[in-house]
């Protein structure tokens, strides 16, 4: 219930709307982050196996070890950001100061030195882990920033839609241009140089995008007055947050789904589909494997952006939870279709991928909007706000899914006898098709089952956000009254 001395007008004014410039500026930060994320889920496995020269199972183990280490860093960085107080805020300084180190480590991680195998593996571990640390130092504060730009839950859904338009623009850049740039810079026969220069080009974009995010955004939501930061209490509050626990568990399975499927696409087209002549209404097209793969990825990303744009409308009409469940479930079920498609059914592959891509758009948007809702829910329940830790622990869940998805993919490839850069056996082709279809679908269905228990509906969040704003305004009015009484009391 609202305190009687706080007007509804004051509350409505506090639930301010964000400008298009600020939304777009924030979105460019996720364009930057998603350039690296898409490289992680789509290309880094095939870079390590086919260019760098590591066995698939070895890469899978490296991903598991390194990404668990990286995931542990997330809550540490989140807690550090929660305790940061600067004239630029808690989270924005990280976005600015670690942009250049992130770009530099991206180049080093995709560099292939002429080392012997043991030293080569050590170099891969070192550079990949440092890249992930830099990514964490940017991405955890960036994700946390969404929770303090505005206290309005539905406005955050709109901001999340902008954010994921930016994210998928970043993904579109990666998936449409990466293989083309690698071929261009490498002259067609030097992929090692091609990858290195491609990462340098993408790194320049990343730095520019992150600087714009820093300049255009502001932090407006502060912790309750007098809140004391205590690591043990923070963690206990987080674990007691039922809404956060469920969306975090769902995130792990959601990321396993998308990492396995996206990683499989490059292998699927290179080794299973191969070069094809596509006929449609009398028109014939005979693209290279690289162009066909890029076209498949790019077309899917464009359709995903359409789904992202429509997310707020769908979430408002059908509720965030229900929209997430239906879209995630549809993505999983349709993925199974790739198991039965012959190698020459390219048009059908594109059609199925179009639907999957469209319904996938709202999943990622709503995932992060729900995390910020969980931060509000935690403050409402415990009167303590730990936005940085909530978002960092959420990234921990994301990176656990990233780690498991990458590890499972590498292990499955190894189990089915995959050998890079040669014609595959029937057994290894079966493994590639399984990673494209049945295996990720299973994890997607589990994700749906978890989210069926998620407690925060749109109506619930409207009540929570108005109550929180009323509390903050009442506290400020009380502080103002106390300050006015101070001289007479003296």
DOSETOR-418264 format. One record per residue (C-alpha): residue number from 1; residue in three letters; x, y, z. Coordinates in Angstrom, 1 decimal. Layout:
NUM/ALA/X/Y/Z
...
END
This chain:
1/UNK/0.0/0.0/0.0
2/UNK/1.3/3.5/-0.8
3/UNK/2.2/5.8/2.1
4/UNK/-0.5/8.5/2.4
5/UNK/1.9/11.4/2.2
6/UNK/3.1/10.4/-1.2
7/UNK/0.9/11.4/-4.1
8/UNK/0.2/9.2/-7.1
9/UNK/1.4/12.1/-9.4
10/UNK/4.8/12.0/-7.7
11/UNK/5.0/8.3/-8.2
12/UNK/4.0/8.5/-11.9
13/UNK/6.6/11.3/-12.4
14/UNK/9.3/9.1/-10.8
15/UNK/8.5/6.3/-13.2
16/UNK/10.1/8.4/-16.0
17/UNK/10.3/7.5/-19.6
18/UNK/13.7/7.2/-21.3
19/UNK/14.7/9.2/-24.4
20/UNK/15.3/7.4/-27.7
21/UNK/18.9/8.7/-27.6
22/UNK/19.5/7.0/-24.3
23/UNK/17.8/3.8/-25.3
24/UNK/19.8/3.7/-28.6
25/UNK/23.1/4.5/-26.8
26/UNK/22.5/1.7/-24.3
27/UNK/21.7/-0.6/-27.2
28/UNK/25.0/0.0/-28.8
29/UNK/26.7/-1.5/-25.7
30/UNK/25.0/-4.8/-26.3
31/UNK/25.9/-4.6/-30.0
32/UNK/29.5/-4.4/-28.8
33/UNK/29.1/-7.3/-26.3
34/UNK/27.2/-9.4/-28.7
35/UNK/30.0/-9.2/-31.3
36/UNK/32.1/-11.2/-28.9
37/UNK/29.2/-13.4/-27.7
38/UNK/28.3/-14.4/-31.2
39/UNK/31.9/-15.3/-31.9
40/UNK/31.8/-17.5/-28.7
41/UNK/28.7/-19.4/-29.7
42/UNK/29.2/-19.6/-33.5
43/UNK/32.8/-19.5/-34.6
44/UNK/35.2/-20.0/-31.7
45/UNK/34.9/-23.8/-31.7
46/UNK/35.5/-24.2/-35.4
47/UNK/38.4/-21.6/-35.1
48/UNK/40.1/-23.8/-32.5
49/UNK/39.5/-27.1/-34.3
50/UNK/40.0/-26.1/-38.0
51/UNK/42.4/-23.1/-37.8
52/UNK/44.2/-23.2/-34.5
53/UNK/44.5/-27.0/-34.7
54/UNK/43.2/-28.4/-31.4
55/UNK/41.2/-31.6/-31.0
56/UNK/37.5/-31.1/-30.5
57/UNK/37.3/-32.9/-27.2
58/UNK/40.3/-30.9/-25.9
59/UNK/38.5/-27.7/-26.9
60/UNK/35.3/-28.9/-25.1
61/UNK/37.3/-29.5/-21.9
62/UNK/39.0/-26.1/-22.2
63/UNK/35.6/-24.4/-22.6
64/UNK/34.2/-26.1/-19.5
65/UNK/37.3/-25.3/-17.3
66/UNK/37.7/-21.8/-18.6
67/UNK/34.1/-20.8/-18.5
68/UNK/33.5/-22.1/-15.0
69/UNK/36.5/-20.0/-13.9
70/UNK/35.0/-17.0/-15.8
71/UNK/31.5/-17.6/-14.4
72/UNK/32.9/-17.5/-10.8
73/UNK/34.3/-14.0/-11.7
74/UNK/30.9/-12.6/-12.4
75/UNK/29.6/-12.3/-8.8
76/UNK/32.9/-10.9/-7.8
77/UNK/32.8/-8.2/-10.5
78/UNK/29.1/-7.5/-9.7
79/UNK/29.8/-7.1/-6.0
80/UNK/32.7/-4.8/-6.8
81/UNK/30.5/-2.7/-9.0
82/UNK/27.8/-2.5/-6.3
83/UNK/30.4/-1.0/-4.0
84/UNK/31.8/1.5/-6.6
85/UNK/30.9/5.1/-6.1
86/UNK/32.1/7.6/-8.7
87/UNK/30.8/10.8/-10.3
88/UNK/29.9/8.7/-13.3
89/UNK/28.0/6.1/-11.3
90/UNK/28.6/2.5/-10.2
91/UNK/28.5/0.7/-13.6
92/UNK/29.3/3.1/-16.4
93/UNK/33.1/3.5/-15.6
94/UNK/33.7/-0.2/-16.2
95/UNK/32.1/0.1/-19.7
96/UNK/34.4/2.9/-20.6
97/UNK/37.8/1.9/-19.1
98/UNK/37.8/-1.8/-20.1
99/UNK/36.6/-1.3/-23.7
100/UNK/40.2/-1.1/-25.2
101/UNK/41.5/-4.1/-23.2
102/UNK/38.6/-6.2/-24.4
103/UNK/39.3/-5.4/-28.0
104/UNK/43.0/-6.1/-27.6
105/UNK/42.4/-9.5/-26.0
106/UNK/40.0/-10.4/-28.8
107/UNK/42.8/-10.0/-31.3
108/UNK/45.3/-12.1/-29.2
109/UNK/42.8/-14.9/-28.6
110/UNK/42.2/-15.3/-32.3
111/UNK/45.9/-15.2/-33.1
112/UNK/47.5/-18.6/-34.1
113/UNK/51.2/-18.6/-33.1
114/UNK/53.5/-21.3/-34.5
115/UNK/54.0/-23.1/-31.2
116/UNK/54.3/-26.8/-30.4
117/UNK/51.2/-28.5/-29.2
118/UNK/51.7/-28.2/-25.4
119/UNK/52.6/-24.5/-25.7
120/UNK/49.9/-23.9/-28.2
121/UNK/47.3/-25.3/-25.7
122/UNK/48.7/-23.1/-22.9
123/UNK/48.5/-20.1/-25.2
124/UNK/44.9/-20.9/-26.0
125/UNK/44.0/-21.3/-22.3
126/UNK/45.8/-18.0/-21.3
127/UNK/44.4/-15.8/-24.1
128/UNK/40.9/-17.2/-24.0
129/UNK/40.7/-16.7/-20.2
130/UNK/42.0/-13.2/-20.3
131/UNK/39.5/-12.4/-23.1
132/UNK/36.7/-13.7/-20.9
133/UNK/37.9/-11.7/-17.9
134/UNK/37.8/-8.5/-20.0
135/UNK/34.4/-9.4/-21.3
136/UNK/33.1/-9.9/-17.8
137/UNK/34.6/-6.5/-16.6
138/UNK/32.5/-4.8/-19.4
139/UNK/29.4/-7.0/-19.6
140/UNK/28.5/-7.5/-15.9
141/UNK/28.4/-3.7/-15.2
142/UNK/26.7/-3.1/-18.6
143/UNK/23.9/-5.6/-17.8
144/UNK/23.6/-4.1/-14.3
145/UNK/23.2/-0.6/-15.8
146/UNK/19.8/-1.6/-17.2
147/UNK/18.5/-2.1/-13.6
148/UNK/19.4/1.4/-12.5
149/UNK/18.5/3.5/-15.6
150/UNK/14.8/3.5/-14.7
151/UNK/12.6/2.0/-12.0
152/UNK/9.7/1.3/-14.5
153/UNK/9.4/-2.4/-15.3
154/UNK/7.6/-2.0/-18.6
155/UNK/10.0/0.8/-19.6
156/UNK/12.8/-1.7/-19.0
157/UNK/11.1/-4.2/-21.3
158/UNK/11.2/-1.4/-24.0
159/UNK/14.8/-0.7/-23.1
160/UNK/15.5/-4.4/-23.3
161/UNK/13.9/-4.5/-26.8
162/UNK/16.2/-1.6/-27.9
163/UNK/19.1/-3.5/-26.3
164/UNK/18.5/-6.6/-28.2
165/UNK/18.0/-4.8/-31.4
166/UNK/21.5/-3.6/-30.7
167/UNK/22.6/-7.1/-29.7
168/UNK/21.3/-8.7/-32.9
169/UNK/22.8/-5.9/-35.0
170/UNK/26.1/-6.9/-33.4
171/UNK/25.3/-10.5/-34.2
172/UNK/24.3/-9.5/-37.7
173/UNK/27.7/-7.9/-38.2
174/UNK/29.5/-11.0/-37.0
175/UNK/27.4/-13.6/-38.9
176/UNK/27.3/-11.7/-42.2
177/UNK/30.8/-10.4/-42.3
178/UNK/33.1/-12.6/-40.3
179/UNK/33.8/-15.4/-42.8
180/UNK/33.9/-13.0/-45.7
181/UNK/36.4/-10.8/-43.8
182/UNK/38.5/-13.9/-42.9
183/UNK/38.7/-14.9/-46.6
184/UNK/39.4/-11.3/-47.6
185/UNK/42.2/-10.6/-45.1
186/UNK/43.6/-14.1/-45.4
187/UNK/43.6/-14.1/-49.2
188/UNK/41.7/-17.3/-49.2
189/UNK/44.6/-19.4/-48.1
190/UNK/45.8/-17.8/-44.8
191/UNK/42.9/-18.1/-42.3
192/UNK/45.3/-17.5/-39.4
193/UNK/46.0/-13.9/-40.7
194/UNK/42.4/-13.6/-41.7
195/UNK/41.1/-14.2/-38.2
196/UNK/43.6/-11.9/-36.6
197/UNK/42.8/-8.9/-38.8
198/UNK/39.1/-9.6/-38.7
199/UNK/39.2/-9.4/-34.9
200/UNK/41.1/-6.1/-35.1
201/UNK/38.4/-4.7/-37.3
202/UNK/35.6/-5.9/-35.1
203/UNK/37.5/-4.6/-32.0
204/UNK/37.5/-1.0/-33.4
205/UNK/33.7/-1.2/-33.7
206/UNK/33.4/-2.5/-30.1
207/UNK/35.4/0.3/-28.6
208/UNK/33.4/3.0/-30.5
209/UNK/30.1/1.4/-29.4
210/UNK/31.0/1.1/-25.8
211/UNK/32.2/4.7/-25.6
212/UNK/28.9/5.9/-27.0
213/UNK/27.1/3.8/-24.3
214/UNK/29.1/5.5/-21.6
215/UNK/28.4/9.0/-23.0
216/UNK/24.6/8.7/-23.6
217/UNK/23.4/6.8/-20.5
218/UNK/22.7/7.8/-16.8
219/UNK/22.2/5.9/-13.6
220/UNK/19.0/6.9/-11.7
221/UNK/18.0/4.2/-9.2
222/UNK/20.0/4.1/-6.0
223/UNK/20.0/1.6/-3.1
224/UNK/17.8/2.3/-0.1
225/UNK/19.3/5.0/2.1
226/UNK/21.5/3.6/4.8
227/UNK/21.9/0.2/3.1
228/UNK/25.1/-1.5/4.3
229/UNK/27.0/-3.6/1.8
230/UNK/27.7/-7.0/3.4
231/UNK/28.8/-9.8/1.1
232/UNK/27.3/-12.6/3.2
233/UNK/23.9/-10.8/3.5
234/UNK/24.0/-10.0/-0.3
235/UNK/24.4/-13.7/-1.2
236/UNK/21.8/-14.8/1.3
237/UNK/19.3/-12.3/-0.2
238/UNK/20.1/-13.4/-3.7
239/UNK/19.6/-17.1/-2.9
240/UNK/16.4/-16.3/-1.1
241/UNK/15.0/-14.6/-4.3
242/UNK/12.8/-17.3/-5.7
243/UNK/12.2/-15.4/-9.0
244/UNK/15.9/-15.0/-9.6
245/UNK/16.6/-18.7/-8.9
246/UNK/14.1/-19.8/-11.5
247/UNK/15.2/-17.5/-14.3
248/UNK/18.8/-18.3/-13.5
249/UNK/18.2/-22.1/-13.9
250/UNK/16.3/-21.5/-17.0
251/UNK/19.1/-19.4/-18.4
252/UNK/21.6/-22.3/-18.1
253/UNK/19.4/-24.5/-20.2
254/UNK/18.5/-21.7/-22.6
255/UNK/22.2/-21.0/-23.3
256/UNK/23.0/-24.7/-23.7
257/UNK/20.3/-24.8/-26.4
258/UNK/21.5/-21.8/-28.3
259/UNK/25.3/-22.5/-28.0
260/UNK/24.9/-26.1/-29.2
261/UNK/22.6/-25.1/-32.1
262/UNK/24.6/-22.0/-33.2
263/UNK/27.9/-23.9/-33.0
264/UNK/26.5/-26.7/-35.0
265/UNK/25.4/-24.5/-37.9
266/UNK/28.9/-23.9/-39.2
267/UNK/29.8/-27.6/-39.0
268/UNK/26.4/-28.6/-40.4
269/UNK/26.8/-26.5/-43.6
270/UNK/30.5/-27.2/-44.1
271/UNK/30.4/-31.0/-43.6
272/UNK/26.8/-32.1/-44.0
273/UNK/25.2/-29.7/-46.5
274/UNK/28.3/-28.9/-48.5
275/UNK/28.1/-27.0/-51.8
276/UNK/24.6/-27.0/-53.2
277/UNK/22.8/-25.6/-56.3
278/UNK/19.6/-24.1/-55.0
279/UNK/16.7/-23.8/-57.5
280/UNK/13.7/-21.5/-56.7
281/UNK/11.1/-20.5/-59.4
282/UNK/13.5/-21.1/-62.2
283/UNK/16.3/-19.2/-60.5
284/UNK/19.5/-21.1/-59.6
285/UNK/22.1/-20.2/-57.1
286/UNK/25.4/-22.0/-56.4
287/UNK/27.1/-20.3/-53.5
288/UNK/30.3/-21.3/-51.7
289/UNK/29.9/-23.0/-48.4
290/UNK/31.1/-19.8/-46.6
291/UNK/28.5/-17.7/-48.4
292/UNK/25.7/-20.2/-47.8
293/UNK/26.5/-20.4/-44.1
294/UNK/26.7/-16.6/-43.8
295/UNK/23.4/-16.2/-45.6
296/UNK/21.7/-18.7/-43.4
297/UNK/23.0/-17.0/-40.2
298/UNK/22.4/-13.5/-41.5
299/UNK/18.8/-14.2/-42.6
300/UNK/18.1/-15.7/-39.3
301/UNK/19.5/-12.7/-37.5
302/UNK/17.4/-10.3/-39.5
303/UNK/14.2/-12.2/-38.6
304/UNK/15.3/-12.4/-35.0
305/UNK/15.5/-8.6/-34.9
306/UNK/11.8/-8.5/-36.1
307/UNK/10.9/-10.7/-33.2
308/UNK/12.9/-8.4/-30.8
309/UNK/11.0/-5.3/-32.1
310/UNK/7.6/-7.0/-31.4
311/UNK/8.6/-8.3/-28.0
312/UNK/7.2/-5.4/-25.9
313/UNK/3.8/-5.7/-27.7
314/UNK/3.7/-9.4/-27.1
315/UNK/4.8/-9.2/-23.5
316/UNK/2.3/-6.5/-22.8
317/UNK/-0.6/-8.4/-24.4
318/UNK/0.2/-11.9/-23.3
319/UNK/2.5/-11.4/-20.2
320/UNK/6.3/-11.7/-20.2
321/UNK/6.2/-15.2/-18.6
322/UNK/3.8/-16.7/-21.1
323/UNK/5.6/-15.1/-24.1
324/UNK/8.9/-16.5/-23.0
325/UNK/7.5/-20.0/-22.5
326/UNK/5.7/-20.2/-25.9
327/UNK/8.7/-18.8/-27.8
328/UNK/11.3/-21.0/-26.1
329/UNK/9.1/-24.1/-26.6
330/UNK/8.5/-23.3/-30.2
331/UNK/12.3/-22.9/-30.9
332/UNK/13.0/-26.2/-29.2
333/UNK/10.3/-28.2/-31.0
334/UNK/11.1/-26.9/-34.5
335/UNK/14.9/-27.6/-34.0
336/UNK/14.1/-31.3/-34.1
337/UNK/13.1/-30.9/-37.8
338/UNK/16.8/-30.6/-38.8
339/UNK/17.3/-34.2/-37.8
340/UNK/15.1/-35.5/-40.7
341/UNK/16.1/-33.1/-43.5
342/UNK/18.3/-34.4/-46.3
343/UNK/21.4/-32.4/-47.2
344/UNK/19.8/-30.9/-50.3
345/UNK/16.7/-29.6/-48.6
346/UNK/18.3/-26.1/-48.2
347/UNK/15.1/-24.1/-48.8
348/UNK/13.3/-26.1/-46.1
349/UNK/16.2/-25.5/-43.8
350/UNK/15.9/-21.7/-44.3
351/UNK/12.1/-21.8/-43.8
352/UNK/12.3/-23.7/-40.5
353/UNK/15.2/-21.4/-39.4
354/UNK/13.1/-18.3/-40.2
355/UNK/10.4/-19.4/-37.7
356/UNK/12.9/-20.4/-35.1
357/UNK/14.7/-17.1/-35.4
358/UNK/11.5/-15.1/-35.1
359/UNK/10.4/-16.8/-31.9
360/UNK/13.9/-16.7/-30.5
361/UNK/13.9/-12.9/-30.5
362/UNK/11.6/-12.4/-27.5
363/UNK/13.4/-15.1/-25.4
364/UNK/16.6/-13.1/-24.9
365/UNK/14.8/-9.8/-24.5
366/UNK/12.5/-11.1/-21.8
367/UNK/15.3/-13.0/-20.0
368/UNK/17.1/-9.8/-19.1
369/UNK/13.9/-7.9/-18.4
370/UNK/13.0/-10.6/-15.9
371/UNK/16.3/-10.3/-14.2
372/UNK/15.8/-6.6/-13.6
373/UNK/12.3/-7.6/-12.3
374/UNK/14.0/-10.1/-9.9
375/UNK/16.2/-7.2/-8.6
376/UNK/13.1/-5.2/-7.9
377/UNK/11.4/-8.2/-6.3
378/UNK/14.5/-8.7/-4.0
379/UNK/14.5/-5.1/-2.9
380/UNK/10.7/-5.3/-2.3
381/UNK/11.1/-8.4/-0.2
382/UNK/14.2/-7.5/1.8
383/UNK/14.5/-3.7/1.5
384/UNK/18.0/-4.1/0.1
385/UNK/19.0/-3.5/-3.5
386/UNK/21.9/-5.6/-5.0
387/UNK/21.5/-4.9/-8.7
388/UNK/25.1/-5.6/-9.6
389/UNK/25.1/-8.9/-7.8
390/UNK/21.8/-9.9/-9.3
391/UNK/23.0/-9.2/-12.8
392/UNK/26.4/-10.7/-12.2
393/UNK/25.0/-13.9/-10.8
394/UNK/22.7/-13.9/-13.8
395/UNK/25.7/-13.7/-16.1
396/UNK/27.2/-16.6/-14.0
397/UNK/24.1/-18.6/-15.0
398/UNK/24.5/-17.5/-18.6
399/UNK/28.2/-18.5/-18.7
400/UNK/27.5/-21.8/-17.1
401/UNK/25.2/-22.5/-20.0
402/UNK/27.8/-21.2/-22.3
403/UNK/30.4/-23.5/-20.7
404/UNK/28.2/-26.5/-20.7
405/UNK/26.9/-25.9/-24.2
406/UNK/30.4/-25.6/-25.6
407/UNK/31.8/-28.5/-23.6
408/UNK/28.9/-30.8/-24.6
409/UNK/29.4/-29.8/-28.3
410/UNK/33.1/-30.6/-28.2
411/UNK/32.6/-33.9/-26.4
412/UNK/29.8/-35.0/-28.7
413/UNK/32.0/-34.2/-31.8
414/UNK/34.8/-36.2/-30.2
415/UNK/32.5/-39.1/-29.3
416/UNK/31.2/-39.4/-32.9
417/UNK/34.8/-39.3/-34.3
418/UNK/34.9/-35.8/-35.8
419/UNK/38.2/-35.0/-37.6
420/UNK/38.6/-31.4/-39.0
421/UNK/39.2/-30.5/-42.6
422/UNK/38.4/-34.0/-44.0
423/UNK/35.3/-35.7/-45.4
424/UNK/33.3/-37.0/-42.5
425/UNK/32.2/-40.5/-41.8
426/UNK/28.5/-41.4/-41.5
427/UNK/29.0/-41.6/-37.7
428/UNK/30.5/-38.1/-37.4
429/UNK/27.8/-36.6/-39.6
430/UNK/25.2/-38.1/-37.3
431/UNK/26.9/-36.4/-34.4
432/UNK/26.8/-33.0/-36.2
433/UNK/23.1/-33.4/-37.1
434/UNK/22.3/-34.4/-33.5
435/UNK/24.0/-31.3/-32.2
436/UNK/21.9/-29.3/-34.6
437/UNK/18.6/-30.9/-33.7
438/UNK/17.7/-33.3/-30.9
439/UNK/20.3/-32.5/-28.3
440/UNK/19.6/-28.7/-28.0
441/UNK/15.9/-29.3/-28.2
442/UNK/16.0/-31.4/-25.0
443/UNK/17.6/-28.6/-23.1
444/UNK/15.1/-26.1/-24.5
445/UNK/12.2/-28.2/-23.3
446/UNK/13.7/-28.4/-19.8
447/UNK/14.0/-24.6/-19.8
448/UNK/10.3/-24.3/-20.5
449/UNK/9.5/-26.6/-17.6
450/UNK/11.5/-24.4/-15.2
451/UNK/9.9/-21.2/-16.4
452/UNK/6.4/-22.6/-15.8
453/UNK/7.0/-22.0/-12.1
454/UNK/8.2/-18.4/-12.5
455/UNK/6.1/-16.2/-10.1
456/UNK/6.3/-12.6/-11.5
457/UNK/3.5/-11.6/-13.8
458/UNK/3.0/-8.2/-15.4
459/UNK/0.4/-7.3/-12.8
460/UNK/2.6/-8.3/-9.9
461/UNK/5.4/-6.2/-11.2
462/UNK/3.2/-3.1/-11.5
463/UNK/2.3/-3.4/-7.8
464/UNK/5.9/-4.0/-6.8
465/UNK/7.4/-1.1/-8.8
466/UNK/4.8/1.4/-7.5
467/UNK/5.3/0.3/-4.0
468/UNK/9.1/0.7/-4.4
469/UNK/8.8/4.2/-5.8
470/UNK/6.4/5.2/-3.0
471/UNK/9.0/4.0/-0.4
472/UNK/11.8/5.9/-2.0
473/UNK/9.8/9.1/-2.3
474/UNK/8.5/8.8/1.3
475/UNK/12.1/8.3/2.5
476/UNK/13.3/11.4/0.7
477/UNK/10.4/13.5/2.1
478/UNK/11.2/12.2/5.6
479/UNK/14.9/13.1/5.1
480/UNK/13.9/16.5/3.8
481/UNK/11.7/17.1/6.9
482/UNK/14.5/16.0/9.2
483/UNK/17.0/18.3/7.5
484/UNK/14.6/21.2/7.9
485/UNK/14.2/20.6/11.6
486/UNK/17.9/20.3/12.3
487/UNK/18.6/24.1/12.8
488/UNK/15.9/24.6/15.4
489/UNK/16.9/21.5/17.2
490/UNK/20.5/22.8/17.3
END
